[in-house]
Amino acid sequence: MTADASGVAAPFFPGQTIVRRDVLRGRVWSATPVRVISDTPEALLVSHWPGVQLLSPRRYLDALHSGLPEDRFRLIRELGAGQWELCQRPWRDTTVLTRVSPGDWFSVHRFYDVSHRPGIWYVNFERPAARTASGYDTCDLSIDLVVSPDLSSYQWKDEDEYAVGREAGFISDDEHENIERAKTSVLRLLARREGPFAGDWSEWRKDPDWPTPVLNA
């Protein structure tokens, strides 16, 4: 993203590599390189797929490998305390199309399997995106909504992590209030098939000529 002569930030261009970062108290705690699909005043659409190398907290990898809730809780407590170590990890198994709208306390993701069959929708509740020269910064606030491929049903995910985040000071009272409003908004959009749920993303395909995005691109 660059600025034009008026000082207004220009949109990212299709195919451009940008970086989505989670930032807490001025420090990065995750980074994902993504390709831009489109960038309009209404929404930024980006994608990443198997083979992309991400930066994540080492404790997150521990939780992935162990599957133990306590390792997930340790991660949240370490974030709340400002103590984490970053390491690289590969994204596996799914292609993800992500929609981020200005001012929203959530982003919406559509997952596709290795044969590019569309799967679940996933709503990630997070701080509103702040544009940077190389992408955008946000902060994942733990709680998520998993929606069936046909939008007919949903279930909440990681409510236990959210509760630990509240206790650990990772999620402030102000953020909690914004998330509660965002949850109501998302369920309304889902029920009405509006906003990110208005279109059918099932036919979307990434450009086969695009190389895998990397963090140093």
Summary of the structure (lengths in Angstrom):
residues: 217
radius of gyration: 17.0
end to end distance: 13.6
largest distance: 52.5
contacts: 612
relative contact order: 0.17
helix: 25%
strand: 36%
